[in-house]
Amino acid sequence: MENQHPLLPSILHSTAKLSDISADEIEEFLEHKNVSFKVYLKLFAWESRLLWLLSGAVIIVLIFNYMLGFVTLMFVGHLGSLELAGASIASVGIQGLAYGVMLGMASAVETVCGQAYGAKRYAVMGVICQRAILLHLGAAFLLSFPYWFSGPLLKAIGQSETISEQGELFARGLILQLYALAISCPMQRFLQAQNIVNPMAYIAVSVFIVHVVITWLVVDVLGYGLFGAAMAQSFSWWLLVITQGLYVVFSPWCKETWTGFSMNAFNSIWPYFKLTVASAVMLCLEIWYFQGLVLVSGLLPYATVSLDSISVCDNNSMNYWNWDMQFMLGLAAAASVRVSNELGAGHPRVAKMSVIVVNMTSIMFSTIICIIVLIFRVGLSKLFTSDSEVIEAVSHLTPLLAISVWLNGIQPILSGVAVGSGWQAVVAYVNLATYYCIGLPIGCILGFKTSLQAAGIWWGMIVGVVLQTFSLFILTARTNWNTEVAKAADRLKEAGNRVNEDLVDRP
């Protein structure tokens, strides 16, 4: 039976290059049920090659974009414990708010542009990107107010006056970065959907090098302190946006998808705004959940030590967990692009295979990073503080950190699959139930009513992540990929020449 399949000879041929095999061939081939383990290994290698071509560069982009903040907080940490606590709480409580909104809204670009690219509807993509930027800039304007008045907001949620003052100073210096994020997030998703990732990596590395020099000059040489460090970070993000924008406008690789600025971006903007709401809610609930760990820890006794110890370990404040997250988010972005492209191209079996391969890959890497965390334990914390109390507190949280790292091998990938498939609204309900109705209350009870304190809060967070991951796993495992292809085709057919149609499923 196997030898009668017309595509078997080309795929099984020992000298056949993986790059010579097309997705159309793979899709047709996967209809053939009785295939050998050897063939599946070759298919695994074929999909892995595509995933790493995408995720490798995306991981570099994420790491070096993340390291802009990494360098900033390294310099801030050596200004003093109070400055580090203020910058950490601003990064989590204020910047984390904006980060969730911007990334969440941008995930709608991933879904629409990814499926449009797979269906070869290239002209749609540029207008969608422009429309997304307009909405992001509007959101940035609204978010500028909590940035400016972050001091009273931080006090209102129970932070001390001294930490709130330092947090407000840092947040005000990041207002310009907020508008840079509003442009960068849609542009990055626009490029990723086209599999254009290497240029973004080159830009990210170059900007990081400039940022290190600028931050050193501003903080150490000129002595502008906490506010100067924040302004240096804002400047570097704008440098990133300008270089990315020049590439999009002038690169020949974007000539089919970027046809110039269009007034169509302003037409029927309300329907597209509704499309972004589910995306924003989904990711905001996810990101804010983890930021809540740091916020709640600031209410514990010995707030500065608790806050610093968790901020060294938590996912937004320069830590092992966040380093692992950059790898996982890179794979998640690749999974989102691969799934959306294949659904748009009408390849349900290839989309399913991509989901399997990326999950196996991510679990393997999370296991490796988990081992590294347990071996090196608190080594990274010494980059941010020399306070022995903080370093000791970090050592007690290391086992929880290792568990979280391993869970990161599954959860972000499944979220990436959800974005590529357009399930944002459904996942938003899952996040609300598992994170805020179950995980966060358990964490607060364990943190404030037992002697576990910071560790108790983290245990509650882990419970929420486990439940959310299990829910997404069930959702993915029960997915009918043929139906998802039909839905993607219907979205694009309904859109026609009107790029503002609601292309994301509603629950």
N, C-alpha and C positions, 0 to 999 in steps of 0.2 A: 504493500500500500504506500509506504513512505517513498519508495524509489519511483513511483509513478507520478509523483507531484512534479509539475513542470518547473517549479522554482528551486527544487532541492539541489540540482547539480551546481548552480551558481552560488548558492549559499553555503553548501558543504565543501566546495572546492577549497583545498588547503591553501592555494595561492590567492584566493579572492580577497581583495582589500575591503575592510569594513566601510570605507568611504564610498565604495562603488555600489553598495547596497542601498536601495531607496526605500523610503517609508511605504510607498505603494506596494513594493514587492513584499516587504515584511507583513503588511496588513493582509495581503492575499495569502501569504504563506501560513500565517497563524490560523487561518480557517481550517488548515489541515491538522487534525487532532493527533494522529499517531506520529509524533516526532521523537527523535532520540535525545538523550541528555546532552550529547555532544552538540547538537544543533541549538539547544536552548542556551548552552554556554556561549556559543557564537552570537546569538541574539542578545544575551546579557552584555557581552562585550560591545556590540553595536550600540546599544542604548547607553551604556556607561560612557562610551566615547562622546556621544552627543551631550550627555549630562555634564561631563567634565569640561568640554569645550565651553559650555555656558557657565557652569557654576564656578569653575576655576577663576575666571576673570571677575565674576560677580563677587566671589569671596574676597578677592584682592580689593575690589572697590569698597565693600562693606568694612573690611578691616581697616583700611587707610582712612576712610571717612570716620569710622569710630575712633581711630587714633588721633584725630584732630581734637576730640574731647579728652582722650587719654592723656595727651601731652599737656593740655590745659590744666587738668586736675592734678597732674604730677607737679607742675609748678605751684599751683594753689596749695597743694598738700604741704609743701615745704614753707609756705608762708605761716602756717600754724594750724592747730587742730580746729579752732573756731572757724577759720576761713574755709577749711575743707568741709566741715559740717554744713556751713551755709551754702557753699557751692553744690554740695551733694543734694541737699534738700531742694534747692532751686532746680537742679537738673532733673530730679525725680518728680517733685510736686508741680512745677510750673512748666519746665521744658518737656517733661514727659507727657503732660496734657497736650501740648502742641504736636509733639512727635506722633502721638497716637492718632490725632485728627489728620495730620498730613499723610502719613503712611496709609491710614485706612482709606481716605479718599482716593489715594493713588492706586490702590488695589483694583478699583473699578477700571482704571486705564489698562491694567494687566489683563483683565478679563476681556474687555472689548477689543483692544488692539491685538491681543494674542490670537483671538479667534478670527479677527479680520485678516491678520497676516496669513494664517493657515488657509483661509479661503481665498487668498490673493485679492482681497479688497483693500488695496494699498492706500488709495486716496482718502479713505475713511480715517486713517490713523492720525494724520497730521491735524485734522480738524478736531478730533477727539482730544489730542494733546493740548491744543490751544484752549479748548473749552475747559479742560481740567485745570490748566494754569489760572484761568480767570476765576474759577471757583476757589482754588487754593489761595489766591491773593485776597479774595474776600474773607475767607476764613482767617488768614493771617492778620488782617486788620482787626477783626473781632477779638482775636487772641492777644493782640498787643495790650489790651487793657489789663487782663490778669497778670501779664508780665510786669507792667508798670506799677501796679498796685499789689505786687506779690507779698510785700511785707505784711500788710493787714490780713491778707488771705492766709498766710502761713501761721500767723498768730491765732486766727480764728479756728484753725484745725488743731491748735494745742501746742504749736512749736514755741520755744522760748523766745524772748524778745531779742536777745543777742544773735541767736541763729537766724531769726527772721530778718533782721537788719542786714546781715551778711548775704542772706539768700536774695533779698530784694536788690542789693547792689549788683550781684552777679547776674540776676535775671534781666535787669535793665540793659546791661551790656550785651545781652543776647537777642534783643528785639530785632536788630538788623538780620541776624541769622534766621529768624523766623520767616522773613520774606524770601530769603535765599532758599529755604526749604520748600516754600510754596512753588517755586519754579523748578527746582532740582528734582523733586519727587516725581512729577509727571514726566519730565524729560527722560529720567533714568528708565522708567517703565516703558516709555515709548521706544527707547533704543533696545531694551531687553527683549521686547516682543518681536523685534526684527533679528534677534541673535547678534546684535552689534554690541559687544561687551568689551573687547580688547581696548578700544580707544578710551573707554571710561576708566579702565584700569590704569592706563598710562597717565591720564589726567589726575586721577586720585593720588597716585604715588608722587607726582610732581608737586601737587598742591600741599601734600603732607610735608615734604621737605621744606618748602617755603614757610609753612606754618611753624615748624620747629624753630627756625631762625627768627621769625617775627615774634613769637611768644617769648623767646629768650631775651630779645632786645627790649620788649615792652615791660616784662616783669622783672628780670634780673638787672638789666643795664639801666633802663630809664626809671624803674621803680614805680610803675603805675599800679601795682598790686592787683587786687581781685577784679576791679572793674576793667583794668587794662587787659587782663587775661581773657575776660569775656569778649571784649572788643576785638582782640586779636583772632579769636575763634570766629566771630562774625565776619571779619574781613576775609579770612581763608575760605569760608563757605561761599562768599560772593565771588571770589576768584574761581572757585569750582564751577559755579553757575555760568559765569561768563565764558569760560573755556568750553563747557558742554554746549552752550547755546551756539557758539561759533561753529562747532563741529556739526550740529544738526542743520544749521542754515547753509553751510558751504560744502559739506561733505557730499561727494557723488554717490555714496552708499545710501543716502537718504533722499535722493532726488525723486523717487517714486512715492515715498510716503510723506515727504515734506514738500509741498508745492507752493509754499509761501503763506504769508498771513492771509487769513480769510475771514470775511464778515460773517460767514456761516457759523463761526464759533459763538457768535452772540445770539443766533437764532434758536428759539425754543430751548433756552438754557435751563428752564425749570424741570423738564423731564429728565435731563441728565443729572441735575442736582438730586432728584429723588433716587436716581440710580446709585449715586455715591453715598447716600445715607446708610444703606445696609452695609456697604463696605466699610465706612468709617466706624459705625457702631460695632461691627464684628471685631475689628482690630483694636479699637479703643478699649473695649471691655477686656481684651487680652493683655494689652500693654499696661493699662492702668492697674490691673490686678497685681502685676509684679511690682509696679511702683508703690502700690499700697503697702508692701512689705516694709519699705524704708520709711514711709510716712508714719505708719503705726508704730514702728520701732522707736521713732522720735518721742513717743508718748510714754515709753517705759522709764522706770527709774534709771538713773545714770544715762540720760538721753544721749549725751555726746559720744560715750563709749559704744552704746548700742547702735547708734546711727552710723558711726564710723565703721564698726565691725561688719555690719550688714552691707554698707555701701561698698566696702572692699569686696564682698562676696556677691552682691546683688547684680542683676543683669543690666543695669544702666550706669553703673558707677565704677568702671575700670576693674575688672575682676576675671577670675577663671571662667565663671559662668558666662559672662558676656563674650569672652574669647571663643568659647564653644558655640555660642549663639551666632557669631558671625559666620562660622562654617555651616551651621545648620540653616541659617537664613539664606545663605548662598545656594545651598542645595534646594531649599524651598522655592526660591525664585526660579531656579532652573526647572523644577518640577512644574511650577505654574506655567512657565512658557511652553514647556514640552506638551503638557496636557492641553492647554488652550490651542496651541498650534495644531495638534493632531485631531482634536475635536472639530476645529474649523475646517480641516482638510478631509474630514469624513473617515478617520481611522480609529475606530473604537478599541480594537485589539492592541494597537500600538500605544494608545493612551493608557490602557490598563497595564501593559508591560512596563511603561515608564514609571507608573506608580509603584510597582513591585520593586523595580531596580533601585529607585531613589531611596526607598525605605530601607532596603537591605544595606545600601551604602552608608546611609546616615547612622544606622545603629552601630555599624562597625566602627565608625570614626568616633562616635560618642563613647563607646567602650574604651577606646584608646585614650581619649582625653580624660575620662573618669579615672583611669589608672594614673595618669600624670598628676591629676589633682591630689590623689591620695599619697603619691610619692613626695611631691614638692610641698604640699600642704600650704604653709603661710608665706612662702618665699615672695610671692608677688605683693603681699601687703606691705612689705618693707619699702617698696617703691613709693608708697603713699604716706606712710607715717612711721615714726620711730617710737611711738607710744607703746610701751610694753603691755599696758592693759588692753589696748585695741588688738595688738598682735595675738595675745592670749585668747581673747574673745573669738577671733577669727578661727583659731585652731579648734575650738569647740564646735564651730559650725561646719567644719570641713566635711564630715560624713553626710550632712544634709546637702551640702554643695555637690558632692559626688552623685547623690541620688538625682538631684535636679539636672545635672549634666547629662546623665543617661536618659532621662525623660525627654530632654531636648533633642534626642536622636529620633524621636517619633513625632512629637506634637507639632513643631513648626512645619514639618514636611507635609503632614496631613492638612494643615491650614493652607499651605501652598497649593495643594491639590484642590482644595475647596475654592480658592481664588480662581484658579485656572478653569474650573468647571462652572463658576458662577453661583456657588452655594452660600454666598456671604450672609444672606438674611437668616437662613436656617442655622448657620454656625453662631450667629449673634445670639440667638435664643439659647443655644447650648452653652455658650460662654457665660451668659447671665445666670443660668441655673447652677452650673457646676462651680463657677468661680465665686459669685457674690452671694448666692443663696446657701451654699454649702461650705466652700473652702475658706472664705474670709471670716465668717462667724466662728468656725472651728479654730482658726488661727488666733482670733482675738481672745477666745475663751482660754486656750492653752497658754497664750502669752501673758494675760493679765490675772488669771485665776489660778495658775500653777507656778511652780518655781522654774519652769522652762524658759520663760521670758522670750528673748529673741528666737531661740530654737523652737519654742511653741508656735510662734507666728509662722515660722517657716514650715513646720509640719502641716499646719492648716493649708498653706499654699500648695504643698505637695499633694495633699488629698484632692484639692480642686483640679490640679493639673492631671492627676491620674484619671479622675472621672471624665474630664474633658477629652483626654486622649482616647479613652475607651469609647466614648460616644462617637468621636470622629472616625475611629477605626471601624465601628459597626456601620456607620453611614457609608464609608468608602467601600467596605467589603460587600455591601448589599446593592451597590450601584449597578444599574444596567447601562453599560457604556454605549450600547447601540441607541438607547433612548437619549443619552446625553448628546450624541452626535446629531440626532434629529432635532433636539432643542437648539443646539448651536446653529444648525442650518435655518431653523425657523426664525431665530433672532436676526440673522443677517438678511434673510429674505424679507422679513417685515421692515427692516431698516431701509432697504432699497438704497436710494440716494440720500435718505434722511438719516444722517449719522447720529441724530439725537434720540433715537428710539430707545426704550428701556430694554437693554439687552441682558439684564441679570434677572434670574428667577426670583419670584417673590414666594415667601412661604405660604 
